[in-house]
Amino acid sequence: MPVRPWSPEDLGCPTDGSWVDVAFGLGEMYEHENDLESAADWYRRAAESDHAEAALRLGAVLGRMADDHRADDSAEDLLAEATRWLSGVPLAAAPDAIELITDMLNRHQRQAARRGLEPAATG
């Protein structure tokens, strides 16, 4: 049996909440399944619609993704995006946000230390 691709439009209007809440819920589901790229995609959609909790979760997921890509240049890009989302969250003074921001700063420091330990290119 062929599988038909799914899109949110297939569902019609949400019965409770909004599409932003649906996107956030999908982000949570994918994060729980440890599919961090899909989780980040759905959290990003919700965060772009000013869902503060989604922005916090997106920052956390991007930080975890950066940890998985420590050896390549994409880790710096992921950390930079995570920092942008976390610094713009209206809940930045909440204890959970402060913990995430502190964790992100520590990740930046570890990344910078790794760059400092890399041998200089000769040529």
C-alpha positions, 0 to 999 in steps of 0.5 A: 500500500503506498504511503501518502505524504502528510501535511498539517493542512490534511487535518483541517482546523485544530479543535483546541489551540492553534497551529502554533500549539500543534507545531509545538506539540509535534516538536515535543513528540519528535524531541521525545523520540530523539529526532532532534532535526525534526523537533528543531524544525517544528519548534522553529515554526512555533517560535517564529510565531512567538511561542515563547516555550517553543523558543526555549525548547528550540534553543535546548534542542539546537544545543544538543545538536551542536554537541552531536556535531562537535567536530565539524563547523556546523556546531558553531552555527547551531550554537549561534542560532540557539543563542539567538533564540534563547536571548530573544525569549520573553521568558528569559528571566525564568529559572528554566531559561536562565539554566538554558542560557547558562548551558549555552554559554558553557557550550560556547566556551567549550567550542572556543576551547576546542578551536584553540586546541586545534593545530594551526594550518600550515601551508 
